[in-house]
Amino acid sequence: MVRDLLWRVALAALAALLILTALIHWIAARMSRPLEALAVAAKEVAAGDYTVALPVQGNDEIADAVRQFNAMVKELADKEKIRQVMGR
């Protein structure tokens, strides 16, 4: 009887561990995708492509960083146009 109870508890703990592992993996992947896109876009801007614009999804810190990135790229593009007009 006690042994049966211990097996059930052990199986329940294992199932909970597997579910939590899957949930943590899903959350981490969901959080890292926008950051990976931001890193790729930053490399494109560094190479001189000022047409890069990332979609803003959500209303969290990552979305705010993407908004700020898009604003920065627009400012860089505007300054590059001014520089070209001025001949520098």
N, C-alpha and C positions, 0 to 999 in steps of 0.2 A: 504494500500500500504506500509506504513512504518512498520506496524506490520509484513507483509509478508517478507519484507526485513530483519527485525530483526530475524525472525525464520530461514531464510536461512543462515544468518551469524552465528547464534547459532548452527545450524546443521553442518555447515562447520567447525566451531571451535571444535565441539565434534568429528567429523570425524578425523580432524587433530590430536587431542589429543589421540584418540584411535590408530591411525597409529604410532604416535611417541612413545606411550607406548609399542607397539609391537616391534618396531625397537630397542628401548633401551633394552628391555628384551632379544632380540636376540643377540645384541652386548655383553651384560653382560654375557650371557651364553657362547658365543663363546670365550670370554676372560677368563672365569673362568675354563673351562674344562682343559686346559693345566696346570693351576696352581693346580688344584685338583689332576691331575695325578702326578705332581711333588711332592706334599705333600705325596701321597701314596707311591711313589717310595722312598722318603727320609725315611719313616718309615721302609720300607723293608731293606734299607741299614743300618739303625740304628740297625736293628735286626740281621745284619751280612750277608745279601744276597748281595754280590758284583757282581752278574751277571745282575743286573738291568740296563737296557739301555732304554731310552725313545726316540721315534722318533722325529726328529727335523722337524718342519713344519713352513715354513715362514722364514722371515728375519727381525723380530722385536725384541724387548727387551725380550719377553718371549722365543722366539726361542734361543736367546743368552744365557739366563739363563739355558735352557735345555741343550745346548751344554756344558756349563760350568759344569753342574751337571754330565753329562756323563763323562767328562774328570776327574772330581773329583772321581767318582766311580771307574774308571779305575786305577787311582793312588792309591786309597785305596786298590784295589784288588792286585796290584803289590806289595805294601808294606806288605800286609798280606802274600803273597807268600814268600817274603824275610824273614819275621818274622818266618814263619813255617820252612823254610830251616835252619835258624840260630838256631832254637830250642827254641825260646822265646815265 
